[in-house]
Amino acid sequence: MDIKLFLAVFGTIFLAEVGDKTQLATLLYASKTPSSLATIFFAASAALIVACAVGVLAGGLVAQYVNPRWLQWAAGAGFIAIGIVTLVRA
């Protein structure tokens, strides 16, 4: 296992997920049913694992047909566009 890659992916995904709607939804479920925290934790974890698996599989498939450099540019442009739209609407 490439530990540098692991840490880079972990750090990026962790920072992206902190405070996002997934974490807020999990918080709301936990506040409504505090007696089932383990169930909520495992269900939310399973959902994130499946969502990430879909992303990894889709990325691997797309990378077979599209140059990964182009994907980086497209992702970067997409994030910049979302940021601009967010700032304009604010």
C-alpha positions, 0 to 999 in steps of 0.5 A, spaced: 500 500 500 502 506 498 502 510 504 503 517 501 497 516 497 493 513 502 494 519 507 493 524 501 486 521 499 484 520 506 486 527 508 482 530 502 476 526 503 475 527 510 476 535 509 471 535 504 466 531 508 467 535 514 460 539 515 457 537 509 450 534 508 452 527 509 455 529 516 449 533 518 444 528 516 447 523 520 447 528 526 440 529 525 439 521 525 443 520 531 439 526 535 433 523 533 434 516 536 440 516 540 439 509 543 441 506 536 448 510 535 451 504 533 446 502 527 446 509 525 454 509 524 454 503 521 449 505 516 452 511 514 459 508 514 456 503 509 453 508 505 459 512 504 463 506 502 458 504 497 458 511 494 466 511 494 466 504 491 462 507 485 466 513 484 473 508 484 469 504 479 467 509 475 474 513 475 477 507 473 472 505 467 473 513 465 480 513 465 481 507 460 477 512 455 479 519 457 486 521 459 487 522 466 490 529 465 483 531 462 479 529 468 483 533 473 482 539 468 475 538 468 474 536 475 478 543 477 474 547 472 468 544 475 470 546 482 471 553 480 465 553 476 461 551 483 465 556 487 463 562 482 456 560 482 456 560 490 459 566 490 455 570 485 448 567 489 451 569 496 
